[in-house]
């Protein structure tokens, strides 16, 4: 999340930014590989992610959201839409904790509301895709 936030505010190499944060947190191996995949995927699919967040947000545009909440939402939405190996509830719960840690007093609730709608829409899309495959 910190790398996504950092790269939104300045141009930079995602790999270098991630390596800095991983070294600072003393993370390596499979955890570092997973983090790299999350950063790359979030950046690669940013347009689709932003469209989904904008659609799920009832009262706030992306530009009106605080940077921390926007970064948390982007990362979690990537996991919900593009990472079937990540349990949706785990992605949402981790995101709420990140929002509470790095954001303001209401950040956790704000993130939870939007991600709840994203998660519901993703589940509906999967169900429809499954029904279409079964009918084919």
Residue pairs with C-beta under 8 A, 6 or more apart in sequence:
1 68
1 71
1 72
1 75
1 98
1 102
2 21
2 71
2 102
3 14
3 17
3 18
3 21
3 35
3 39
4 39
4 42
4 43
4 71
4 74
4 75
5 67
5 68
5 71
6 12
6 17
7 14
7 17
7 43
8 67
8 70
8 71
9 67
14 39
14 40
14 43
15 36
18 35
18 36
18 39
22 28
22 32
22 35
27 35
38 75
38 78
38 79
38 83
41 78
41 82
41 83
42 49
42 74
42 75
42 78
45 78
45 81
45 82
46 74
48 81
49 74
49 77
49 78
49 81
50 62
50 74
52 77
52 81
52 118
52 121
53 62
53 70
53 73
53 74
53 77
53 114
53 118
54 61
54 62
55 121
56 114
56 115
56 117
56 118
56 121
57 65
57 114
62 70
65 73
66 103
66 104
66 107
68 99
68 102
68 103
68 107
69 99
69 103
69 107
69 110
69 111
72 95
72 98
72 99
72 102
72 103
72 107
72 111
73 95
73 111
73 114
73 115
75 95
75 98
76 91
76 92
76 94
76 95
76 111
76 115
76 118
77 115
77 118
79 86
79 88
79 91
80 86
80 88
80 91
80 92
80 115
80 118
80 119
80 122
81 118
81 122
83 91
88 119
88 122
88 123
91 115
92 112
92 115
92 116
92 119
95 111
95 115
96 108
96 111
96 112
96 115
97 108
99 107
99 108
99 110
99 111
100 107
100 108
103 110
103 111
